[in-house]
Amino acid sequence: MSVAHDNVQLAAPPATPRRRASLLERGLPALLGALGIVGALFAWQIFSEIGPVDPHFLPPPSDVLPQFFQNLGYADFWTATGYTLRAWLLGLVISTLGAIVLGVIIGSSDFLRQATHSTIEFLRPIPSVALIPLAALLYGPVLKAELLIVAFACFWIVLVQVLYGVADVDKVATDTAHTMHLSYLQRVRYLVFPTLLPYLVTGIRLAATVALILSIGVELIVGTPGLGQKVALAQINDATPSMYALILTSGVLGMLVNGLMGLLERRLLFWHASVRGGVKS
């Protein structure tokens, strides 16, 4: 009898209600997002048909979406997408590497921080789109012009975050590193970089979206190969559904880039409180 009693005591209660609640919590945001997309498409369809705008200039999604899916079967569409993503990635990598190196060097020195503060605050607010005519004059409709604009804009975004990260290094830990006679590179590796990483990932995530926007914008204005150039050509040829389909493609790329950066952030910062705090047990 005692054995049976012990077995009853050790039996775990069923976790089905809690599991169902967890599945509901995970599926609800996706369901609401899908309903939002359907609602937006429905509103677009109604506005295009009965709204004050001529359907020729605002074609309904029933015309745009077939063209969007048709583009997926065209080789030149994927070639243009590849050109855009190439400029996006190269510009983001160049700006990030430059910002990390300069940010760590400047942030590690009080003298350099004070000496460069005014220059950074002057250059950082300059709109990158204002440099598009300069890039076109210097390089013409080639990749270099695109990289100049993208790298310039993203550099300041990442640099500011790196400077914040270096400034956040614990003073006691810094003094301890000096006491232990760690070299400069050792302090950067074991002290500065772990503190800097959350700020750096945030900067890269912000810069990634800006890089995509500017890549397509430069292609649209300057004429470098990519999705922006195809949007401009569709507009010139009065192919309105094709133009809107390419604009939707740009939006989908933006969503994918943002999702990729979010995944990268969760992977790299799994140990950080900002990520662990968002995980529900």
Contacts in CASP RR format, 6 or more apart in sequence:
PFRMAT RR
TARGET T0000
AUTHOR 0000-0000-0000
METHOD contacts of the structure
MODEL  1
MSVAHDNVQLAAPPATPRRRASLLERGLPALLGALGIVGALFAWQIFSEI
GPVDPHFLPPPSDVLPQFFQNLGYADFWTATGYTLRAWLLGLVISTLGAI
VLGVIIGSSDFLRQATHSTIEFLRPIPSVALIPLAALLYGPVLKAELLIV
AFACFWIVLVQVLYGVADVDKVATDTAHTMHLSYLQRVRYLVFPTLLPYL
VTGIRLAATVALILSIGVELIVGTPGLGQKVALAQINDATPSMYALILTS
GVLGMLVNGLMGLLERRLLFWHASVRGGVKS
25 280 0 8 1.000
41 61 0 8 1.000
44 60 0 8 1.000
44 61 0 8 1.000
45 60 0 8 1.000
45 61 0 8 1.000
45 62 0 8 1.000
47 53 0 8 1.000
47 58 0 8 1.000
48 55 0 8 1.000
48 58 0 8 1.000
48 59 0 8 1.000
48 60 0 8 1.000
48 61 0 8 1.000
49 55 0 8 1.000
49 60 0 8 1.000
56 240 0 8 1.000
57 240 0 8 1.000
59 240 0 8 1.000
59 241 0 8 1.000
59 244 0 8 1.000
63 241 0 8 1.000
64 241 0 8 1.000
64 244 0 8 1.000
64 245 0 8 1.000
64 248 0 8 1.000
65 245 0 8 1.000
65 248 0 8 1.000
67 241 0 8 1.000
67 242 0 8 1.000
67 244 0 8 1.000
67 245 0 8 1.000
68 245 0 8 1.000
68 248 0 8 1.000
68 249 0 8 1.000
70 245 0 8 1.000
71 77 0 8 1.000
71 242 0 8 1.000
71 245 0 8 1.000
71 246 0 8 1.000
71 249 0 8 1.000
77 230 0 8 1.000
79 225 0 8 1.000
80 225 0 8 1.000
80 226 0 8 1.000
80 227 0 8 1.000
80 228 0 8 1.000
80 229 0 8 1.000
80 230 0 8 1.000
81 226 0 8 1.000
81 227 0 8 1.000
81 249 0 8 1.000
81 253 0 8 1.000
82 226 0 8 1.000
83 219 0 8 1.000
83 224 0 8 1.000
83 225 0 8 1.000
83 226 0 8 1.000
83 227 0 8 1.000
84 212 0 8 1.000
84 215 0 8 1.000
84 216 0 8 1.000
84 219 0 8 1.000
84 226 0 8 1.000
84 227 0 8 1.000
84 228 0 8 1.000
84 253 0 8 1.000
85 253 0 8 1.000
86 143 0 8 1.000
87 143 0 8 1.000
87 146 0 8 1.000
87 147 0 8 1.000
87 150 0 8 1.000
87 215 0 8 1.000
87 218 0 8 1.000
87 219 0 8 1.000
87 224 0 8 1.000
87 226 0 8 1.000
88 150 0 8 1.000
88 208 0 8 1.000
88 211 0 8 1.000
88 212 0 8 1.000
88 215 0 8 1.000
88 257 0 8 1.000
90 143 0 8 1.000
90 147 0 8 1.000
90 150 0 8 1.000
91 147 0 8 1.000
91 150 0 8 1.000
91 151 0 8 1.000
91 154 0 8 1.000
91 211 0 8 1.000
92 150 0 8 1.000
92 154 0 8 1.000
92 204 0 8 1.000
92 207 0 8 1.000
92 208 0 8 1.000
92 211 0 8 1.000
94 147 0 8 1.000
94 151 0 8 1.000
95 150 0 8 1.000
95 151 0 8 1.000
95 152 0 8 1.000
95 153 0 8 1.000
95 154 0 8 1.000
95 155 0 8 1.000
95 157 0 8 1.000
95 158 0 8 1.000
95 207 0 8 1.000
95 211 0 8 1.000
96 154 0 8 1.000
96 158 0 8 1.000
96 204 0 8 1.000
96 207 0 8 1.000
98 155 0 8 1.000
98 159 0 8 1.000
99 154 0 8 1.000
99 155 0 8 1.000
99 156 0 8 1.000
99 158 0 8 1.000
99 159 0 8 1.000
99 162 0 8 1.000
100 158 0 8 1.000
100 162 0 8 1.000
100 200 0 8 1.000
102 159 0 8 1.000
103 159 0 8 1.000
103 162 0 8 1.000
103 163 0 8 1.000
103 166 0 8 1.000
104 162 0 8 1.000
104 166 0 8 1.000
104 188 0 8 1.000
104 192 0 8 1.000
104 196 0 8 1.000
105 112 0 8 1.000
106 112 0 8 1.000
106 113 0 8 1.000
106 116 0 8 1.000
106 163 0 8 1.000
107 113 0 8 1.000
107 162 0 8 1.000
107 163 0 8 1.000
107 166 0 8 1.000
107 167 0 8 1.000
108 166 0 8 1.000
108 184 0 8 1.000
108 188 0 8 1.000
108 192 0 8 1.000
113 163 0 8 1.000
120 156 0 8 1.000
120 159 0 8 1.000
120 160 0 8 1.000
123 156 0 8 1.000
124 156 0 8 1.000
124 160 0 8 1.000
128 149 0 8 1.000
128 150 0 8 1.000
128 152 0 8 1.000
128 153 0 8 1.000
128 214 0 8 1.000
129 149 0 8 1.000
129 214 0 8 1.000
129 217 0 8 1.000
131 148 0 8 1.000
131 149 0 8 1.000
131 152 0 8 1.000
132 145 0 8 1.000
132 149 0 8 1.000
132 218 0 8 1.000
132 221 0 8 1.000
132 222 0 8 1.000
135 144 0 8 1.000
135 145 0 8 1.000
135 146 0 8 1.000
135 148 0 8 1.000
135 149 0 8 1.000
135 218 0 8 1.000
135 222 0 8 1.000
136 145 0 8 1.000
136 221 0 8 1.000
136 222 0 8 1.000
138 144 0 8 1.000
138 145 0 8 1.000
138 148 0 8 1.000
139 145 0 8 1.000
139 148 0 8 1.000
140 222 0 8 1.000
141 222 0 8 1.000
141 223 0 8 1.000
141 224 0 8 1.000
141 225 0 8 1.000
142 224 0 8 1.000
143 224 0 8 1.000
145 218 0 8 1.000
145 222 0 8 1.000
145 224 0 8 1.000
146 214 0 8 1.000
146 215 0 8 1.000
146 218 0 8 1.000
146 219 0 8 1.000
146 222 0 8 1.000
146 224 0 8 1.000
149 214 0 8 1.000
149 218 0 8 1.000
150 211 0 8 1.000
150 214 0 8 1.000
150 215 0 8 1.000
150 218 0 8 1.000
153 207 0 8 1.000
153 210 0 8 1.000
153 211 0 8 1.000
153 214 0 8 1.000
154 207 0 8 1.000
154 210 0 8 1.000
154 211 0 8 1.000
157 203 0 8 1.000
157 206 0 8 1.000
157 207 0 8 1.000
157 210 0 8 1.000
158 200 0 8 1.000
158 203 0 8 1.000
158 204 0 8 1.000
158 207 0 8 1.000
161 199 0 8 1.000
161 200 0 8 1.000
161 202 0 8 1.000
161 203 0 8 1.000
161 206 0 8 1.000
162 196 0 8 1.000
162 199 0 8 1.000
162 200 0 8 1.000
164 199 0 8 1.000
165 195 0 8 1.000
165 196 0 8 1.000
165 198 0 8 1.000
165 199 0 8 1.000
165 200 0 8 1.000
166 192 0 8 1.000
166 195 0 8 1.000
166 196 0 8 1.000
168 195 0 8 1.000
168 196 0 8 1.000
168 199 0 8 1.000
169 191 0 8 1.000
169 192 0 8 1.000
169 195 0 8 1.000
169 196 0 8 1.000
170 195 0 8 1.000
173 191 0 8 1.000
174 187 0 8 1.000
174 191 0 8 1.000
177 186 0 8 1.000
177 187 0 8 1.000
177 190 0 8 1.000
177 191 0 8 1.000
182 190 0 8 1.000
182 191 0 8 1.000
197 268 0 8 1.000
197 269 0 8 1.000
197 272 0 8 1.000
198 269 0 8 1.000
198 272 0 8 1.000
198 274 0 8 1.000
201 264 0 8 1.000
201 265 0 8 1.000
201 268 0 8 1.000
201 269 0 8 1.000
202 265 0 8 1.000
204 261 0 8 1.000
204 264 0 8 1.000
205 258 0 8 1.000
205 261 0 8 1.000
205 262 0 8 1.000
205 264 0 8 1.000
205 265 0 8 1.000
208 257 0 8 1.000
208 258 0 8 1.000
208 260 0 8 1.000
208 261 0 8 1.000
209 254 0 8 1.000
209 257 0 8 1.000
209 258 0 8 1.000
209 261 0 8 1.000
212 250 0 8 1.000
212 253 0 8 1.000
212 254 0 8 1.000
212 257 0 8 1.000
216 226 0 8 1.000
216 227 0 8 1.000
216 228 0 8 1.000
216 231 0 8 1.000
216 250 0 8 1.000
217 228 0 8 1.000
218 224 0 8 1.000
219 225 0 8 1.000
219 226 0 8 1.000
219 227 0 8 1.000
219 228 0 8 1.000
219 229 0 8 1.000
219 231 0 8 1.000
219 232 0 8 1.000
220 228 0 8 1.000
220 229 0 8 1.000
220 231 0 8 1.000
220 232 0 8 1.000
223 229 0 8 1.000
223 232 0 8 1.000
227 246 0 8 1.000
227 249 0 8 1.000
227 250 0 8 1.000
227 253 0 8 1.000
228 246 0 8 1.000
228 250 0 8 1.000
230 246 0 8 1.000
231 243 0 8 1.000
231 246 0 8 1.000
231 247 0 8 1.000
231 250 0 8 1.000
234 240 0 8 1.000
234 242 0 8 1.000
234 243 0 8 1.000
234 246 0 8 1.000
235 243 0 8 1.000
265 275 0 8 1.000
266 275 0 8 1.000
269 275 0 8 1.000
270 276 0 8 1.000
END
